[in-house]
């Protein structure tokens, strides 16, 4: 059994959703092009499965660089540095759409940890961003 340590890998995505989402408008407001985007009703083909589905809502996503050994705090700071810091733009975005940060935390062993600094929490609050976590445990349990 592990005795603690940092989360083994972290991914972070800035997500913006809305039924009437205009990807070009979101890109203009944030000053950045998305990693991927969709409009409501668009036909999306699964990358691996090839299955076709219709987008239930519009979406604009910006993924962090998937760098091993980069902390959650660092990934969030690096991702936010790629978009505008203009409070008025974030206010306009929040009035029209739902925006959040989605984080994947990957554990190679049990008893891993991560935390968000007060500075990162301040940055998220200033942009009216909520944050969510999916935690993936990829290890053999106790014997």
MILUMRO-468883 format. One line per field, with one value per residue (C-alpha): residue number from 1; residue in three letters; x, y, z. Coordinates in pm, 1 decimal, decimal comma, always signed. Each point is the difference from the previous one (the first is absolute). Layout:
# MILUMRO-468883
seq: NUM_...
type: ala_...
x: X_...
y: Y_...
z: Z_...
# end
This chain:
# MILUMRO-468883
seq: 1_2_3_4_5_6_7_8_9_10_11_12_13_14_15_16_17_18_19_20_21_22_23_24_25_26_27_28_29_30_31_32_33_34_35_36_37_38_39_40_41_42_43_44_45_46_47_48_49_50_51_52_53_54_55_56_57_58_59_60_61_62_63_64_65_66_67_68_69_70_71_72_73_74_75_76_77_78_79_80_81_82_83_84_85_86_87_88_89_90_91_92_93_94_95_96_97_98_99_100_101_102_103_104_105_106_107_108_109_110_111_112_113_114_115_116_117_118_119_120_121_122_123_124_125_126_127_128_129_130_131_132_133_134_135_136_137_138_139_140_141_142_143
type: unk_unk_unk_unk_unk_unk_unk_unk_unk_unk_unk_unk_unk_unk_unk_unk_unk_unk_unk_unk_unk_unk_unk_unk_unk_unk_unk_unk_unk_unk_unk_unk_unk_unk_unk_unk_unk_unk_unk_unk_unk_unk_unk_unk_unk_unk_unk_unk_unk_unk_unk_unk_unk_unk_unk_unk_unk_unk_unk_unk_unk_unk_unk_unk_unk_unk_unk_unk_unk_unk_unk_unk_unk_unk_unk_unk_unk_unk_unk_unk_unk_unk_unk_unk_unk_unk_unk_unk_unk_unk_unk_unk_unk_unk_unk_unk_unk_unk_unk_unk_unk_unk_unk_unk_unk_unk_unk_unk_unk_unk_unk_unk_unk_unk_unk_unk_unk_unk_unk_unk_unk_unk_unk_unk_unk_unk_unk_unk_unk_unk_unk_unk_unk_unk_unk_unk_unk_unk_unk_unk_unk_unk_unk
x: +0,0_+125,4_+59,7_-126,2_+134,5_-135,7_-261,4_+184,8_-157,9_-240,5_-204,5_-196,1_-257,0_-177,5_-355,3_-272,3_-350,6_-328,7_-283,2_+56,9_+380,2_+187,4_+357,6_+132,0_-149,8_+157,6_+336,2_-28,1_-90,9_+278,8_+260,8_+83,3_-96,5_-146,0_+145,6_-342,5_-348,4_-350,3_-339,0_-330,9_-130,6_+338,3_+69,5_+306,1_+183,7_+172,3_+377,9_+49,8_-345,4_-107,2_-348,3_-199,9_-195,0_-162,5_+141,6_-262,1_+148,2_+272,5_+347,2_+338,0_+295,3_+359,7_+223,4_+315,2_+326,0_+4,4_+337,8_+107,2_+128,2_-177,6_-212,6_-370,9_+72,6_+260,0_-228,5_-282,6_+231,3_+145,0_-346,5_-135,0_+307,0_-116,2_-331,4_-90,6_+19,2_-256,0_-268,1_-261,0_+47,3_-43,5_-312,1_-149,4_+87,6_-159,7_-320,6_-45,2_+149,9_+102,3_+378,1_+214,1_+331,8_-6,5_+294,5_+106,3_+215,8_+177,6_+134,5_+270,4_-5,4_-233,7_+23,4_+81,7_-65,5_-37,5_-120,2_-98,9_+179,3_-189,7_+136,3_-147,8_-332,6_-1,6_+62,6_-283,4_-243,2_+92,8_-97,2_-314,4_+132,9_-104,2_+234,1_-73,3_+213,7_-6,2_+237,5_+138,0_+174,5_+221,5_+172,0_-23,3_-164,8_+143,0_+89,0
y: +0,0_+347,1_+254,4_+303,8_+214,4_+219,3_-105,4_-181,0_+180,1_+292,3_+124,9_+326,5_+128,9_+333,8_-78,2_+236,4_-132,2_+141,8_-92,6_+316,0_-4,8_+166,7_-136,7_+305,6_+231,9_-200,5_+3,0_+377,7_+55,3_-223,0_+100,7_-361,1_-278,1_-316,1_-347,7_-107,4_+144,6_-91,8_+158,8_-145,7_-251,8_-55,0_-362,4_-125,1_-317,6_-192,1_+10,3_-366,3_-154,7_+176,0_+28,5_+306,9_+212,2_+339,0_+263,8_+72,0_+343,8_+227,6_-32,7_+172,8_-180,7_+97,4_-279,9_+45,7_-143,3_-354,3_+25,0_-269,4_+136,3_+338,1_+77,7_+80,8_+362,2_+38,1_-150,8_+238,2_+304,8_-101,3_-55,3_+333,5_+176,8_-105,6_+189,2_+358,6_+137,7_+269,7_-15,6_+159,2_-277,7_-266,7_+177,0_+3,6_-366,4_-93,0_+187,1_-197,7_-341,9_-249,1_-20,7_-217,8_-175,4_-377,6_-185,4_-360,6_-129,5_-327,8_-206,3_-257,6_-102,7_+49,3_+289,6_+279,4_+369,7_+334,8_+342,8_+331,7_+311,1_+307,5_+184,5_-254,9_+5,3_+380,6_-20,0_-249,1_+205,9_+317,5_-175,2_-152,8_-350,1_-304,8_-298,6_-371,6_-308,6_-352,9_-225,5_-310,6_-266,3_-224,3_-226,6_-342,8_+21,8_-138,4_-364,7
z: +0,0_-87,0_+274,4_-184,9_-275,8_-271,6_-251,8_-279,5_-295,7_-42,2_-295,3_-0,6_-248,5_-14,4_-114,7_-117,9_-75,0_-123,5_-234,3_-203,7_+35,1_-284,6_+0,1_-185,7_+263,3_+283,9_-178,9_-44,9_+366,1_+131,5_-259,7_-77,0_-239,6_+157,2_-1,6_-125,7_-29,7_-110,8_-55,5_+116,4_-252,3_-165,2_-93,5_+186,2_-100,7_+280,9_-40,7_+91,6_-42,4_-319,0_+150,1_-99,8_+246,5_+5,3_+235,9_+267,8_+66,0_-128,3_+146,7_-8,8_+163,0_+60,2_+128,2_+202,8_-118,9_+135,9_+171,6_+244,2_+329,7_-27,3_+305,2_-11,2_+99,8_-277,1_-264,2_+94,2_+1,6_-338,6_-149,1_+128,5_-141,4_-348,5_+29,7_+82,6_+352,0_-87,9_+270,8_-230,3_-257,4_+269,3_+130,7_-350,1_-45,0_+335,1_-88,3_-322,9_+68,6_+266,8_+44,8_+224,1_+39,1_-22,7_+152,1_-35,0_+284,4_-72,9_+290,3_-63,9_+365,5_+292,5_+245,4_-243,7_+61,6_-171,9_+104,1_-147,6_+119,2_+116,8_-305,6_-243,2_+186,2_-26,4_-375,1_-46,2_+206,8_-189,7_-323,0_+154,0_-72,5_+197,0_+10,6_-14,0_+42,1_-136,6_+189,8_-168,9_+206,0_-208,9_+248,4_+157,2_+340,2_+323,2_-11,5
# end
